[in-house]
Amino acid sequence: MQLEVLKKIVVDALEEVKAQDIRVLDVRHVASFTDLMVIASGSSTRQVKALADKVVEKCSAVGVRPLGVEGEREAEWVLVDLTDIVVHVMLPQTRDFYNLEKLWSVDVARALKG
């Protein structure tokens, strides 16, 4: 499946369950394990789990099954690995603490490459 089509399916699934602050990061220049990261917030552990479940449901419906889903039990941070896209759904305080947007930013990537 084309990356842009899969990205749209993921973002639409998150929007359907009212995800907050959806960000798509292109990490091809700094990561070999995925092309895109999608980061979104949910207002409660119940919503975080529902968001991740919706992503899995919508992707599975088009034949894209996740390699794995981690963090569903606690649901403070659920990771859905779709190979070409890794989806992070987090509570706002967890997202603020780990600040993945900054971690995977272009400036940080440049610093790592030296």
Secondary structure in CASP SS format (residue, H / E / C, confidence):
PFRMAT SS
TARGET T0000
AUTHOR 0000-0000-0000
METHOD secondary structure of the structure
MODEL  1
M C 1.00
Q C 1.00
L H 1.00
E H 1.00
V H 1.00
L H 1.00
K H 1.00
K H 1.00
I H 1.00
V H 1.00
V H 1.00
D H 1.00
A H 1.00
L H 1.00
E H 1.00
E H 1.00
V C 1.00
K C 1.00
A C 1.00
Q E 1.00
D E 1.00
I E 1.00
R E 1.00
V E 1.00
L E 1.00
D E 1.00
V C 1.00
R C 1.00
H C 1.00
V C 1.00
A C 1.00
S C 1.00
F C 1.00
T C 1.00
D C 1.00
L E 1.00
M E 1.00
V E 1.00
I E 1.00
A E 1.00
S E 1.00
G C 1.00
S C 1.00
S C 1.00
T H 1.00
R H 1.00
Q H 1.00
V H 1.00
K H 1.00
A H 1.00
L H 1.00
A H 1.00
D H 1.00
K H 1.00
V H 1.00
V H 1.00
E H 1.00
K H 1.00
C H 1.00
S H 1.00
A H 1.00
V C 1.00
G C 1.00
V C 1.00
R C 1.00
P C 1.00
L C 1.00
G E 1.00
V E 1.00
E E 1.00
G C 1.00
E C 1.00
R C 1.00
E C 1.00
A C 1.00
E C 1.00
W E 1.00
V E 1.00
L E 1.00
V E 1.00
D E 1.00
L C 1.00
T C 1.00
D C 1.00
I E 1.00
V E 1.00
V E 1.00
H E 1.00
V E 1.00
M E 1.00
L C 1.00
P H 1.00
Q H 1.00
T H 1.00
R H 1.00
D H 1.00
F H 1.00
Y H 1.00
N C 1.00
L H 1.00
E H 1.00
K H 1.00
L H 1.00
W C 1.00
S C 1.00
V H 1.00
D H 1.00
V H 1.00
A H 1.00
R H 1.00
A H 1.00
L H 1.00
K H 1.00
G C 1.00
END
